[in-house]
């Protein structure tokens, strides 16, 4: 096998590089410490799940849907403005929020419960007296 060839095992995971795996695990642990985070998922360039806190079947289904969706979002933004680089893709529903961070070698996906929007009180009390 030539040095440029990729083994079949390495083709399905970008996390075979020890430094990248170590850094990814560290970042995922830090993200998971947040109370509102439900799951995290790393998707490789082939659309397959790498590191995840989800069940394997759910991670596979989710990665097969989110990889093409994210690539379409990135291409759409680049069609509008070629010099622009998308940093995140954010999908919000009433119960969940998905934040996708596209990187060169992988996608980092975070599922969490959205925070309620701050609301103003019904009556605003003022301390100034009107003249």
Secondary structure, 3 states (H helix, E strand, C coil): CCCCCCCHHHHCCHHHCHHHHHHHHHHHHHHHCCCCEEEEEEEECCCCEEEECCCHHHHHHHHHHHHHHHHHHHHHHHHHCCCCCCCCEEEECCCCEEEEEECCCEEEEEEECCCCCCCCCCCCCCCCCCC
